[in-house]
Amino acid sequence: MKPSRFFERDGGLYLFVRTTKYDDIRVLAVERINNLTITEECFSQPENFDPDALLENAFSIVYDEPVEVKIRFSQDVARYVRERRWAKDQKIYDEPDGSILLEMKTSGWMDVKKCILSFGAKAELLEPNGLRKAISDEISDMQKHYRQAGEF
């Protein structure tokens, strides 16, 4: 692995590395590195590698195939959502009931999914429909865990 650049995101320290085995760029969480060998070898970044551009277009630390999403947030969390920059090209629209619509093109579907689920019923993925189904399936699976507990 050839280290390229450290960066911080959401309180974690990460490192871009170029893998020698696959010759691609990966992200490593520094706290998960178990073994490290210090050498005198120097590395240069690939010419087409722009870490700032990757981070600018990633929803969190995951950069993947771009995805365009439309999410409705309830009035309860609208102010919080509006105050944060979620993506480079985000658009926020006010709805008559006080809710807002967030439209953005970003990468890292797993991070977008985690974010939507973290807002619970205060967020609803409207588009794309296939990913909306993935959220619905996740919620159904979660319900099974709680129904099996027999607490209801």
NORHU-V334171 format. One record per residue. RES is the residue in one letter. SS is DSSP state (alpha for helix, beta for strand, coil for the rest). PSI is psi in whole degrees, 0 to 359 (* if undefined). D_FIRST is the distance of its C-alpha to the first C-alpha in Angstrom with 2 decimals. Layout:
RES_SS_PSI_D_FIRST ; RES_SS_PSI_D_FIRST
This chain:
M_coil_140_0.00 ; K_beta_109_3.75 ; P_beta_146_6.35 ; S_beta_308_9.43 ; R_beta_137_12.30 ; F_beta_150_13.96 ; F_beta_158_16.89 ; E_beta_141_19.64 ; R_beta_126_21.27 ; D_coil_40_24.20 ; G_coil_1_23.83 ; G_beta_153_20.19 ; L_beta_130_17.28 ; Y_beta_164_14.15 ; L_beta_126_10.93 ; F_beta_133_9.77 ; V_beta_150_6.11 ; R_beta_123_5.69 ; T_coil_139_4.57 ; T_coil_329_5.59 ; K_coil_316_8.05 ; Y_coil_351_9.76 ; D_coil_51_9.13 ; D_coil_173_9.87 ; I_beta_132_9.53 ; R_beta_165_9.38 ; V_beta_129_10.99 ; L_beta_136_10.50 ; A_beta_120_13.74 ; V_alpha_321_13.45 ; E_alpha_348_16.36 ; R_alpha_359_14.75 ; I_coil_121_11.97 ; N_coil_332_13.72 ; N_coil_138_11.93 ; L_coil_133_10.52 ; T_coil_123_10.75 ; I_coil_129_11.96 ; T_coil_175_12.00 ; E_coil_0_13.98 ; E_coil_139_11.46 ; C_coil_148_11.72 ; F_coil_149_9.90 ; S_coil_151_12.11 ; Q_coil_148_12.14 ; P_coil_147_13.26 ; E_coil_324_17.04 ; N_coil_8_17.77 ; F_coil_120_15.42 ; D_coil_93_17.77 ; P_alpha_326_16.47 ; D_alpha_319_20.13 ; A_alpha_320_21.38 ; L_alpha_314_18.97 ; L_alpha_328_20.01 ; E_alpha_328_23.60 ; N_alpha_353_23.83 ; A_beta_140_22.10 ; F_coil_319_24.64 ; S_coil_249_22.50 ; I_coil_354_18.72 ; V_coil_126_18.57 ; Y_coil_128_18.75 ; D_coil_198_20.07 ; E_coil_134_23.05 ; P_coil_144_25.69 ; V_beta_137_28.60 ; E_beta_125_32.00 ; V_beta_153_33.68 ; K_beta_122_37.07 ; I_beta_133_37.62 ; R_beta_130_40.97 ; F_beta_137_41.02 ; S_coil_164_44.26 ; Q_alpha_326_46.34 ; D_alpha_325_45.31 ; V_alpha_2_41.72 ; A_alpha_317_42.32 ; R_alpha_315_42.40 ; Y_alpha_313_39.05 ; V_alpha_318_37.41 ; R_alpha_328_39.07 ; E_alpha_347_37.84 ; R_coil_144_34.14 ; R_coil_114_32.03 ; W_coil_327_30.37 ; A_coil_158_29.21 ; K_coil_314_29.60 ; D_coil_41_32.42 ; Q_coil_153_34.16 ; K_beta_136_37.93 ; I_beta_130_40.13 ; Y_beta_136_43.64 ; D_beta_140_46.43 ; E_coil_153_48.40 ; P_coil_331_52.12 ; D_coil_5_51.56 ; G_coil_349_49.21 ; S_coil_171_46.01 ; I_beta_157_43.40 ; L_beta_129_41.31 ; L_beta_121_37.74 ; E_beta_135_36.44 ; M_beta_155_32.92 ; K_beta_122_30.27 ; T_beta_176_26.87 ; S_beta_171_23.81 ; G_coil_64_22.62 ; W_alpha_322_25.65 ; M_alpha_321_24.73 ; D_alpha_323_24.88 ; V_alpha_317_28.12 ; K_alpha_313_29.52 ; K_alpha_319_28.83 ; C_alpha_312_30.51 ; I_alpha_313_33.52 ; L_alpha_328_33.99 ; S_alpha_337_33.80 ; F_coil_354_36.86 ; G_alpha_223_38.80 ; A_alpha_356_42.01 ; K_alpha_357_41.69 ; A_beta_142_39.20 ; E_beta_121_39.69 ; L_beta_121_37.39 ; L_beta_323_39.79 ; E_beta_148_37.56 ; P_coil_155_35.94 ; N_alpha_321_38.09 ; G_alpha_321_35.52 ; L_alpha_331_33.35 ; R_alpha_319_36.60 ; K_alpha_322_37.24 ; A_alpha_321_33.84 ; I_alpha_314_34.88 ; S_alpha_317_38.30 ; D_alpha_319_36.94 ; E_alpha_317_34.75 ; I_alpha_319_37.87 ; S_alpha_317_39.92 ; D_alpha_321_37.50 ; M_alpha_319_37.60 ; Q_alpha_323_41.40 ; K_alpha_320_41.53 ; H_alpha_316_39.89 ; Y_alpha_328_42.53 ; R_alpha_327_45.42 ; Q_alpha_337_44.63 ; A_coil_343_44.99 ; G_coil_25_48.70 ; E_coil_2_49.11 ; F_coil_*_50.93
